[in-house]
Amino acid sequence: MSDGLLGFDAAAVYALWQKALERRHRDPEGAIGAARTLLEAVCRHVLNERGVTSRAAMDLPALMKMAVEQLDVAPTLHVQAAFKRLLADTASVIEGLGARTKPSARHAQLAVNMAGAAALFIVESWEVRVEEEFLEMMDDSKGG
């Protein structure tokens, strides 16, 4: 799954999200695993790009928290705190469903959709952050 994210853009995330969703009926455990891997790959990519080291055995909620801290995810600090909680809770639900024995297709669908939406949000937030930093750098180089 990480190989499919080489482009690290919304289209790559969406494609992997759909592949995981297609597995939900025939292999719910595999679909949840793929969703978890997608979200983990997105978080690790953000951390790697920011030069932040993460442990290999880190659980998904902790990884998600670290990645979200690297992004401006909301327009105000109050709303940003709510977003951070929501994304951390999303990671906890996905991890919990993945640990469940014999999850059903509906559990897989919930986990995959939560992971896909969160991964897409993180990638889009990352793209905004990179663009803002580029524009700041350009302004600084012009003496502004």
VENCOR-V253957 format. One record per residue. N is the residue number from 0. RES is the residue in three letters. SS is DSSP state (H for helix, E for strand, C for the rest). PSI is psi in whole degrees, -180 to 180 (999 if undefined). OMEGA is omega in radians with two decimals (999 if undefined). Layout:
n->(N	N)
res->(RES	RES)
ss->(SS	SS)
psi->(PSI	PSI)
omega->(OMEGA	OMEGA)
This chain:
n->(0	1	2	3	4	5	6	7	8	9	10	11	12	13	14	15	16	17	18	19	20	21	22	23	24	25	26	27	28	29	30	31	32	33	34	35	36	37	38	39	40	41	42	43	44	45	46	47	48	49	50	51	52	53	54	55	56	57	58	59	60	61	62	63	64	65	66	67	68	69	70	71	72	73	74	75	76	77	78	79	80	81	82	83	84	85	86	87	88	89	90	91	92	93	94	95	96	97	98	99	100	101	102	103	104	105	106	107	108	109	110	111	112	113	114	115	116	117	118	119	120	121	122	123	124	125	126	127	128	129	130	131	132	133	134	135	136	137	138	139	140	141	142	143)
res->(MET	SER	ASP	GLY	LEU	LEU	GLY	PHE	ASP	ALA	ALA	ALA	VAL	TYR	ALA	LEU	TRP	GLN	LYS	ALA	LEU	GLU	ARG	ARG	HIS	ARG	ASP	PRO	GLU	GLY	ALA	ILE	GLY	ALA	ALA	ARG	THR	LEU	LEU	GLU	ALA	VAL	CYS	ARG	HIS	VAL	LEU	ASN	GLU	ARG	GLY	VAL	THR	SER	ARG	ALA	ALA	MET	ASP	LEU	PRO	ALA	LEU	MET	LYS	MET	ALA	VAL	GLU	GLN	LEU	ASP	VAL	ALA	PRO	THR	LEU	HIS	VAL	GLN	ALA	ALA	PHE	LYS	ARG	LEU	LEU	ALA	ASP	THR	ALA	SER	VAL	ILE	GLU	GLY	LEU	GLY	ALA	ARG	THR	LYS	PRO	SER	ALA	ARG	HIS	ALA	GLN	LEU	ALA	VAL	ASN	MET	ALA	GLY	ALA	ALA	ALA	LEU	PHE	ILE	VAL	GLU	SER	TRP	GLU	VAL	ARG	VAL	GLU	GLU	GLU	PHE	LEU	GLU	MET	MET	ASP	ASP	SER	LYS	GLY	GLY)
ss->(C	H	H	H	H	C	C	C	C	H	H	H	H	H	H	H	H	H	H	H	H	H	C	C	C	C	C	H	H	H	H	H	H	H	H	H	H	H	H	H	H	H	H	H	H	H	H	H	H	C	C	C	C	C	C	C	C	C	C	H	H	H	H	H	H	H	H	H	H	C	C	C	C	C	C	C	H	H	H	H	H	H	H	H	H	H	H	H	H	H	H	H	H	H	H	H	H	H	H	C	C	C	C	C	H	H	H	H	H	H	H	H	H	H	H	H	H	H	H	H	H	H	H	H	H	H	H	H	H	H	H	H	H	H	H	H	H	H	H	H	H	C	C	C)
psi->(-39	-34	-34	-13	13	-34	-22	62	175	-39	-41	-44	-46	-42	-44	-36	-46	-39	-43	-40	-37	-24	-11	-34	-43	-24	74	-41	-43	-37	-43	-41	-42	-39	-43	-43	-40	-50	-40	-42	-40	-46	-46	-36	-47	-47	-44	-43	-29	-1	22	128	137	149	147	-35	15	138	159	-43	-41	-41	-44	-44	-45	-43	-44	-32	-20	-4	153	102	-8	159	-23	159	-39	-48	-36	-40	-40	-41	-44	-43	-45	-45	-38	-41	-38	-46	-38	-41	-45	-44	-41	-42	-33	-28	-12	138	136	62	152	174	-36	-35	-42	-42	-43	-50	-45	-44	-38	-45	-43	-45	-43	-44	-43	-42	-43	-44	-44	-37	-39	-44	-42	-44	-45	-42	-44	-43	-37	-45	-38	-42	-41	-41	-43	-37	-21	0	15	999)
omega->(3.14	3.12	3.12	-3.10	-3.09	3.13	-3.12	3.06	-3.08	-3.12	3.12	3.12	-3.11	3.14	3.13	3.08	-3.12	3.10	3.12	-3.14	3.12	-3.11	-2.93	-3.11	-3.07	-3.09	-3.10	3.12	3.12	3.12	3.11	3.09	3.11	3.12	3.13	3.14	3.10	-3.11	3.11	3.14	3.12	3.14	-3.13	3.12	3.12	-3.13	3.12	-3.13	3.13	3.14	-3.13	-3.13	3.06	3.11	-3.13	-3.07	-3.10	3.12	-3.03	3.12	3.13	3.11	3.12	-3.14	3.14	-3.12	-3.11	3.10	3.14	-3.03	2.93	-3.00	-3.10	-3.05	3.13	-3.14	3.13	3.13	3.13	3.11	3.11	3.10	-3.14	3.10	-3.13	-3.12	3.08	3.09	3.08	3.12	3.12	3.12	-3.13	3.12	3.13	3.11	3.10	3.14	-3.12	3.08	3.13	3.08	3.12	3.10	-3.13	3.06	3.12	-3.14	3.11	-3.12	-3.12	-3.13	3.08	-3.14	-3.14	3.13	3.13	-3.14	3.12	3.11	-3.14	3.13	3.14	3.07	3.10	-3.14	3.11	-3.13	3.14	3.13	3.12	3.13	3.10	-3.13	3.07	3.14	3.13	3.10	3.13	-3.12	3.11	3.14	-3.08	999)
